Amino acid sequence: MGKLPEDVMMLYSVVNMKLRDCYSSLDAMCEDMDIDREEITRRLGAAGFVYDAVSNRFR
């Protein structure tokens, strides 16, 4: 599994930057980086962020 920031705000920033600059979807990013999608959505969801597939970012 790829290394992600522990701090939720840093995680939010890094994930959205990667989605914006490098990947067409959360699934593509998770597959390429060998990251558990459920972990990302759980951690960001606990802070109130939800993935929006239309805009390809967490809000």
N, CA, C and O atoms as a CHARMM CRD file, in Angstrom:
* protein
*
  236
    1    1 MET  N      0.84200  -1.18700   0.00000 PROA 1      0.00000
    2    1 MET  CA     0.00000   0.00000   0.00000 PROA 1      0.00000
    3    1 MET  C      0.87600   1.23600   0.00000 PROA 1      0.00000
    4    1 MET  O      1.90200   1.27900   0.68000 PROA 1      0.00000
    5    2 GLY  N      0.47200   2.24100  -0.76300 PROA 2      0.00000
    6    2 GLY  CA     1.20300   3.50000  -0.80100 PROA 2      0.00000
    7    2 GLY  C      1.10500   4.23500   0.52400 PROA 2      0.00000
    8    2 GLY  O      0.16400   4.03000   1.29100 PROA 2      0.00000
    9    3 LYS  N      2.06800   5.08200   0.78400 PROA 3      0.00000
   10    3 LYS  CA     2.09600   5.85100   2.03100 PROA 3      0.00000
   11    3 LYS  C      1.28200   7.12200   1.85700 PROA 3      0.00000
   12    3 LYS  O      1.49500   7.89300   0.92200 PROA 3      0.00000
   13    4 LEU  N      0.34800   7.32600   2.77200 PROA 4      0.00000
   14    4 LEU  CA    -0.48300   8.52000   2.76500 PROA 4      0.00000
   15    4 LEU  C     -0.26500   9.29200   4.05400 PROA 4      0.00000
   16    4 LEU  O      0.09800   8.70300   5.07300 PROA 4      0.00000
   17    5 PRO  N     -0.48000  10.59400   4.02500 PROA 5      0.00000
   18    5 PRO  CA    -0.32700  11.39000   5.24800 PROA 5      0.00000
   19    5 PRO  C     -1.29100  10.92000   6.34000 PROA 5      0.00000
   20    5 PRO  O     -2.41900  10.52000   6.05200 PROA 5      0.00000
   21    6 GLU  N     -0.84500  10.97000   7.57600 PROA 6      0.00000
   22    6 GLU  CA    -1.69600  10.61100   8.71000 PROA 6      0.00000
   23    6 GLU  C     -2.68100  11.73000   9.03700 PROA 6      0.00000
   24    6 GLU  O     -3.82600  11.46200   9.40000 PROA 6      0.00000
   25    7 ASP  N     -2.24900  12.97000   8.91000 PROA 7      0.00000
   26    7 ASP  CA    -3.09400  14.12300   9.19700 PROA 7      0.00000
   27    7 ASP  C     -4.20600  14.20900   8.15100 PROA 7      0.00000
   28    7 ASP  O     -3.93400  14.20000   6.95000 PROA 7      0.00000
   29    8 VAL  N     -5.45000  14.29200   8.60600 PROA 8      0.00000
   30    8 VAL  CA    -6.58000  14.23700   7.68200 PROA 8      0.00000
   31    8 VAL  C     -6.61500  15.42500   6.71700 PROA 8      0.00000
   32    8 VAL  O     -7.01000  15.25700   5.56300 PROA 8      0.00000
   33    9 MET  N     -6.21700  16.60100   7.15400 PROA 9      0.00000
   34    9 MET  CA    -6.21700  17.75100   6.24200 PROA 9      0.00000
   35    9 MET  C     -5.11900  17.62000   5.18400 PROA 9      0.00000
   36    9 MET  O     -5.31100  18.02100   4.03600 PROA 9      0.00000
   37   10 MET  N     -3.98800  17.06800   5.56300 PROA 10     0.00000
   38   10 MET  CA    -2.92800  16.79700   4.57800 PROA 10     0.00000
   39   10 MET  C     -3.39200  15.70900   3.60900 PROA 10     0.00000
   40   10 MET  O     -3.14700  15.80000   2.40600 PROA 10     0.00000
   41   11 LEU  N     -4.05500  14.68800   4.12900 PROA 11     0.00000
   42   11 LEU  CA    -4.59200  13.61900   3.29100 PROA 11     0.00000
   43   11 LEU  C     -5.58200  14.19500   2.28000 PROA 11     0.00000
   44   11 LEU  O     -5.52200  13.87700   1.09200 PROA 11     0.00000
   45   12 TYR  N     -6.48100  15.03200   2.75300 PROA 12     0.00000
   46   12 TYR  CA    -7.46800  15.68900   1.88700 PROA 12     0.00000
   47   12 TYR  C     -6.77500  16.45700   0.76000 PROA 12     0.00000
   48   12 TYR  O     -7.15700  16.34800  -0.40500 PROA 12     0.00000
   49   13 SER  N     -5.76700  17.22200   1.11700 PROA 13     0.00000
   50   13 SER  CA    -5.03800  18.03300   0.14100 PROA 13     0.00000
   51   13 SER  C     -4.30000  17.16800  -0.87900 PROA 13     0.00000
   52   13 SER  O     -4.38500  17.41300  -2.08200 PROA 13     0.00000
   53   14 VAL  N     -3.58100  16.16300  -0.39800 PROA 14     0.00000
   54   14 VAL  CA    -2.79400  15.29700  -1.28800 PROA 14     0.00000
   55   14 VAL  C     -3.70100  14.50700  -2.22500 PROA 14     0.00000
   56   14 VAL  O     -3.44000  14.42700  -3.42500 PROA 14     0.00000
   57   15 VAL  N     -4.75700  13.93000  -1.68200 PROA 15     0.00000
   58   15 VAL  CA    -5.66800  13.13000  -2.50800 PROA 15     0.00000
   59   15 VAL  C     -6.31800  14.00000  -3.58300 PROA 15     0.00000
   60   15 VAL  O     -6.36400  13.60300  -4.74700 PROA 15     0.00000
   61   16 ASN  N     -6.81700  15.17400  -3.21500 PROA 16     0.00000
   62   16 ASN  CA    -7.44400  16.03600  -4.22000 PROA 16     0.00000
   63   16 ASN  C     -6.44200  16.52900  -5.25800 PROA 16     0.00000
   64   16 ASN  O     -6.79000  16.66700  -6.43000 PROA 16     0.00000
   65   17 MET  N     -5.21100  16.79700  -4.85000 PROA 17     0.00000
   66   17 MET  CA    -4.18000  17.20200  -5.80600 PROA 17     0.00000
   67   17 MET  C     -3.90700  16.06800  -6.79900 PROA 17     0.00000
   68   17 MET  O     -3.82700  16.29800  -8.00500 PROA 17     0.00000
   69   18 LYS  N     -3.76500  14.84600  -6.28400 PROA 18     0.00000
   70   18 LYS  CA    -3.51600  13.69200  -7.16200 PROA 18     0.00000
   71   18 LYS  C     -4.69600  13.47800  -8.11100 PROA 18     0.00000
   72   18 LYS  O     -4.50200  13.23600  -9.30200 PROA 18     0.00000
   73   19 LEU  N     -5.91100  13.56700  -7.58300 PROA 19     0.00000
   74   19 LEU  CA    -7.09200  13.38900  -8.43000 PROA 19     0.00000
   75   19 LEU  C     -7.15400  14.46000  -9.51300 PROA 19     0.00000
   76   19 LEU  O     -7.47500  14.16100 -10.66300 PROA 19     0.00000
   77   20 ARG  N     -6.85300  15.68200  -9.16000 PROA 20     0.00000
   78   20 ARG  CA    -6.90600  16.79700 -10.12100 PROA 20     0.00000
   79   20 ARG  C     -5.82300  16.66800 -11.19300 PROA 20     0.00000
   80   20 ARG  O     -6.09200  16.85200 -12.38000 PROA 20     0.00000
   81   21 ASP  N     -4.59700  16.35100 -10.76800 PROA 21     0.00000
   82   21 ASP  CA    -3.44800  16.41600 -11.67500 PROA 21     0.00000
   83   21 ASP  C     -3.11300  15.11500 -12.39800 PROA 21     0.00000
   84   21 ASP  O     -2.51300  15.14200 -13.47200 PROA 21     0.00000
   85   22 CYS  N     -3.49600  13.97300 -11.81800 PROA 22     0.00000
   86   22 CYS  CA    -2.95800  12.71400 -12.34100 PROA 22     0.00000
   87   22 CYS  C     -3.97800  11.63200 -12.68500 PROA 22     0.00000
   88   22 CYS  O     -3.67700  10.74800 -13.48700 PROA 22     0.00000
   89   23 TYR  N     -5.16400  11.67500 -12.10800 PROA 23     0.00000
   90   23 TYR  CA    -6.08100  10.53600 -12.24100 PROA 23     0.00000
   91   23 TYR  C     -7.48500  10.97500 -12.63800 PROA 23     0.00000
   92   23 TYR  O     -7.95100  12.04600 -12.25100 PROA 23     0.00000
   93   24 SER  N     -8.14300  10.13500 -13.41000 PROA 24     0.00000
   94   24 SER  CA    -9.50300  10.43500 -13.86400 PROA 24     0.00000
   95   24 SER  C    -10.57000   9.98400 -12.87300 PROA 24     0.00000
   96   24 SER  O    -11.73900  10.34400 -13.01200 PROA 24     0.00000
   97   25 SER  N    -10.17000   9.19100 -11.86800 PROA 25     0.00000
   98   25 SER  CA   -11.13600   8.72900 -10.86700 PROA 25     0.00000
   99   25 SER  C    -10.41100   8.27500  -9.60700 PROA 25     0.00000
  100   25 SER  O     -9.20400   8.03200  -9.61800 PROA 25     0.00000
  101   26 LEU  N    -11.16800   8.16700  -8.52500 PROA 26     0.00000
  102   26 LEU  CA   -10.61700   7.65900  -7.26900 PROA 26     0.00000
  103   26 LEU  C    -10.18000   6.21200  -7.43200 PROA 26     0.00000
  104   26 LEU  O     -9.14200   5.81600  -6.90100 PROA 26     0.00000
  105   27 ASP  N    -10.95600   5.42200  -8.15700 PROA 27     0.00000
  106   27 ASP  CA   -10.58600   4.02400  -8.38700 PROA 27     0.00000
  107   27 ASP  C     -9.25700   3.91500  -9.12700 PROA 27     0.00000
  108   27 ASP  O     -8.42300   3.08100  -8.77500 PROA 27     0.00000
  109   28 ALA  N     -9.05100   4.74300 -10.14300 PROA 28     0.00000
  110   28 ALA  CA    -7.79300   4.71800 -10.90100 PROA 28     0.00000
  111   28 ALA  C     -6.61300   5.07800 -10.00900 PROA 28     0.00000
  112   28 ALA  O     -5.55500   4.45400 -10.09600 PROA 28     0.00000
  113   29 MET  N     -6.78700   6.08200  -9.14800 PROA 29     0.00000
  114   29 MET  CA    -5.71300   6.47800  -8.23900 PROA 29     0.00000
  115   29 MET  C     -5.38900   5.35800  -7.25800 PROA 29     0.00000
  116   29 MET  O     -4.22200   5.03200  -7.04200 PROA 29     0.00000
  117   30 CYS  N     -6.42300   4.77400  -6.66700 PROA 30     0.00000
  118   30 CYS  CA    -6.20600   3.71400  -5.68100 PROA 30     0.00000
  119   30 CYS  C     -5.52200   2.50600  -6.30800 PROA 30     0.00000
  120   30 CYS  O     -4.62500   1.91500  -5.70600 PROA 30     0.00000
  121   31 GLU  N     -5.94000   2.14200  -7.50300 PROA 31     0.00000
  122   31 GLU  CA    -5.32400   1.00200  -8.18100 PROA 31     0.00000
  123   31 GLU  C     -3.86200   1.28600  -8.50700 PROA 31     0.00000
  124   31 GLU  O     -2.99400   0.45300  -8.24500 PROA 31     0.00000
  125   32 ASP  N     -3.58800   2.44000  -9.07000 PROA 32     0.00000
  126   32 ASP  CA    -2.22300   2.78500  -9.46600 PROA 32     0.00000
  127   32 ASP  C     -1.28700   2.91900  -8.26800 PROA 32     0.00000
  128   32 ASP  O     -0.13000   2.50100  -8.33000 PROA 32     0.00000
  129   33 MET  N     -1.78600   3.50100  -7.17800 PROA 33     0.00000
  130   33 MET  CA    -0.94800   3.73900  -6.00100 PROA 33     0.00000
  131   33 MET  C     -1.00700   2.59300  -4.99000 PROA 33     0.00000
  132   33 MET  O     -0.35400   2.65300  -3.94800 PROA 33     0.00000
  133   34 ASP  N     -1.78700   1.54700  -5.29100 PROA 34     0.00000
  134   34 ASP  CA    -1.97200   0.40900  -4.38800 PROA 34     0.00000
  135   34 ASP  C     -2.44700   0.87900  -3.01200 PROA 34     0.00000
  136   34 ASP  O     -1.86000   0.55400  -1.98000 PROA 34     0.00000
  137   35 ILE  N     -3.53500   1.65800  -3.04000 PROA 35     0.00000
  138   35 ILE  CA    -4.12300   2.22900  -1.83100 PROA 35     0.00000
  139   35 ILE  C     -5.53900   1.68000  -1.67100 PROA 35     0.00000
  140   35 ILE  O     -6.25500   1.49500  -2.65600 PROA 35     0.00000
  141   36 ASP  N     -5.93000   1.42400  -0.44600 PROA 36     0.00000
  142   36 ASP  CA    -7.26100   0.92000  -0.13700 PROA 36     0.00000
  143   36 ASP  C     -8.28700   2.05500  -0.21000 PROA 36     0.00000
  144   36 ASP  O     -8.26500   2.98100   0.60200 PROA 36     0.00000
  145   37 ARG  N     -9.17300   1.96900  -1.18400 PROA 37     0.00000
  146   37 ARG  CA   -10.19700   3.00800  -1.36600 PROA 37     0.00000
  147   37 ARG  C    -11.05700   3.16700  -0.11300 PROA 37     0.00000
  148   37 ARG  O    -11.39800   4.28400   0.27400 PROA 37     0.00000
  149   38 GLU  N    -11.40200   2.05500   0.51100 PROA 38     0.00000
  150   38 GLU  CA   -12.24500   2.10600   1.71000 PROA 38     0.00000
  151   38 GLU  C    -11.56900   2.87500   2.83600 PROA 38     0.00000
  152   38 GLU  O    -12.22900   3.60800   3.57200 PROA 38     0.00000
  153   39 GLU  N    -10.26400   2.71400   2.97300 PROA 39     0.00000
  154   39 GLU  CA    -9.53500   3.44100   4.01500 PROA 39     0.00000
  155   39 GLU  C     -9.58900   4.94600   3.75800 PROA 39     0.00000
  156   39 GLU  O     -9.84800   5.72800   4.67400 PROA 39     0.00000
  157   40 ILE  N     -9.34700   5.34400   2.52500 PROA 40     0.00000
  158   40 ILE  CA    -9.37700   6.77300   2.18600 PROA 40     0.00000
  159   40 ILE  C    -10.76800   7.35200   2.42200 PROA 40     0.00000
  160   40 ILE  O    -10.90500   8.39400   3.06200 PROA 40     0.00000
  161   41 THR  N    -11.79400   6.68800   1.91200 PROA 41     0.00000
  162   41 THR  CA   -13.14600   7.22000   2.07200 PROA 41     0.00000
  163   41 THR  C    -13.57600   7.21400   3.53600 PROA 41     0.00000
  164   41 THR  O    -14.31800   8.10100   3.95700 PROA 41     0.00000
  165   42 ARG  N    -13.13100   6.24200   4.31400 PROA 42     0.00000
  166   42 ARG  CA   -13.46000   6.19600   5.73900 PROA 42     0.00000
  167   42 ARG  C    -12.78900   7.33700   6.48500 PROA 42     0.00000
  168   42 ARG  O    -13.43400   8.05300   7.25100 PROA 42     0.00000
  169   43 ARG  N    -11.48800   7.50500   6.25800 PROA 43     0.00000
  170   43 ARG  CA   -10.74300   8.55200   6.96500 PROA 43     0.00000
  171   43 ARG  C    -11.24000   9.94600   6.59400 PROA 43     0.00000
  172   43 ARG  O    -11.43700  10.79000   7.46700 PROA 43     0.00000
  173   44 LEU  N    -11.43800  10.18400   5.31500 PROA 44     0.00000
  174   44 LEU  CA   -11.92500  11.49800   4.90000 PROA 44     0.00000
  175   44 LEU  C    -13.39700  11.68400   5.27600 PROA 44     0.00000
  176   44 LEU  O    -13.82100  12.79000   5.61400 PROA 44     0.00000
  177   45 GLY  N    -14.16400  10.61200   5.21800 PROA 45     0.00000
  178   45 GLY  CA   -15.56400  10.68000   5.62000 PROA 45     0.00000
  179   45 GLY  C    -15.73100  11.02900   7.08700 PROA 45     0.00000
  180   45 GLY  O    -16.66400  11.74300   7.45500 PROA 45     0.00000
  181   46 ALA  N    -14.83100  10.53000   7.92900 PROA 46     0.00000
  182   46 ALA  CA   -14.87900  10.83400   9.36200 PROA 46     0.00000
  183   46 ALA  C    -14.66900  12.32400   9.61800 PROA 46     0.00000
  184   46 ALA  O    -15.09900  12.84800  10.64600 PROA 46     0.00000
  185   47 ALA  N    -14.01000  13.00200   8.68700 PROA 47     0.00000
  186   47 ALA  CA   -13.77700  14.44600   8.81000 PROA 47     0.00000
  187   47 ALA  C    -14.84200  15.25300   8.05800 PROA 47     0.00000
  188   47 ALA  O    -14.76700  16.48000   7.99600 PROA 47     0.00000
  189   48 GLY  N    -15.83200  14.55700   7.49100 PROA 48     0.00000
  190   48 GLY  CA   -16.92600  15.24300   6.81800 PROA 48     0.00000
  191   48 GLY  C    -16.78300  15.38700   5.31700 PROA 48     0.00000
  192   48 GLY  O    -17.60600  16.04500   4.68100 PROA 48     0.00000
  193   49 PHE  N    -15.75000  14.78200   4.73100 PROA 49     0.00000
  194   49 PHE  CA   -15.53800  14.88300   3.28700 PROA 49     0.00000
  195   49 PHE  C    -16.14000  13.67800   2.57500 PROA 49     0.00000
  196   49 PHE  O    -16.06400  12.55000   3.06400 PROA 49     0.00000
  197   50 VAL  N    -16.74200  13.93100   1.41100 PROA 50     0.00000
  198   50 VAL  CA   -17.36900  12.89200   0.60100 PROA 50     0.00000
  199   50 VAL  C    -16.82100  13.00200  -0.81400 PROA 50     0.00000
  200   50 VAL  O    -16.65200  14.10200  -1.33900 PROA 50     0.00000
  201   51 TYR  N    -16.54300  11.84400  -1.43500 PROA 51     0.00000
  202   51 TYR  CA   -16.04500  11.84600  -2.81300 PROA 51     0.00000
  203   51 TYR  C    -17.17700  12.16300  -3.77800 PROA 51     0.00000
  204   51 TYR  O    -18.25000  11.56400  -3.70500 PROA 51     0.00000
  205   52 ASP  N    -16.93600  13.10200  -4.67600 PROA 52     0.00000
  206   52 ASP  CA   -17.87500  13.48100  -5.73000 PROA 52     0.00000
  207   52 ASP  C    -17.28200  13.02700  -7.05700 PROA 52     0.00000
  208   52 ASP  O    -16.33100  13.63000  -7.55600 PROA 52     0.00000
  209   53 ALA  N    -17.84400  11.96400  -7.62500 PROA 53     0.00000
  210   53 ALA  CA   -17.30200  11.39300  -8.86000 PROA 53     0.00000
  211   53 ALA  C    -17.43200  12.34500 -10.04700 PROA 53     0.00000
  212   53 ALA  O    -16.60500  12.30500 -10.95800 PROA 53     0.00000
  213   54 VAL  N    -18.44200  13.18900 -10.05000 PROA 54     0.00000
  214   54 VAL  CA   -18.64400  14.11900 -11.16400 PROA 54     0.00000
  215   54 VAL  C    -17.49200  15.11600 -11.24800 PROA 54     0.00000
  216   54 VAL  O    -16.96300  15.37300 -12.33000 PROA 54     0.00000
  217   55 SER  N    -17.10800  15.67200 -10.10800 PROA 55     0.00000
  218   55 SER  CA   -15.99900  16.63900 -10.10400 PROA 55     0.00000
  219   55 SER  C    -14.66300  15.97000  -9.79500 PROA 55     0.00000
  220   55 SER  O    -13.62100  16.62500  -9.82400 PROA 55     0.00000
  221   56 ASN  N    -14.68700  14.66700  -9.49900 PROA 56     0.00000
  222   56 ASN  CA   -13.48300  13.88300  -9.20500 PROA 56     0.00000
  223   56 ASN  C    -12.66900  14.51500  -8.07600 PROA 56     0.00000
  224   56 ASN  O    -11.46900  14.75800  -8.20900 PROA 56     0.00000
  225   57 ARG  N    -13.36000  14.77400  -6.95900 PROA 57     0.00000
  226   57 ARG  CA   -12.67400  15.32000  -5.78900 PROA 57     0.00000
  227   57 ARG  C    -13.50000  15.08800  -4.53200 PROA 57     0.00000
  228   57 ARG  O    -14.69800  14.81200  -4.58700 PROA 57     0.00000
  229   58 PHE  N    -12.82600  15.20800  -3.41300 PROA 58     0.00000
  230   58 PHE  CA   -13.51500  15.14700  -2.13200 PROA 58     0.00000
  231   58 PHE  C    -13.96500  16.55100  -1.77800 PROA 58     0.00000
  232   58 PHE  O    -13.24800  17.52500  -2.00600 PROA 58     0.00000
  233   59 ARG  N    -15.16400  16.64400  -1.21900 PROA 59     0.00000
  234   59 ARG  CA   -15.72700  17.93600  -0.79900 PROA 59     0.00000
  235   59 ARG  C    -16.18500  17.83800   0.63100 PROA 59     0.00000
  236   59 ARG  O    -16.69100  18.81300   1.18500 PROA 59     0.00000
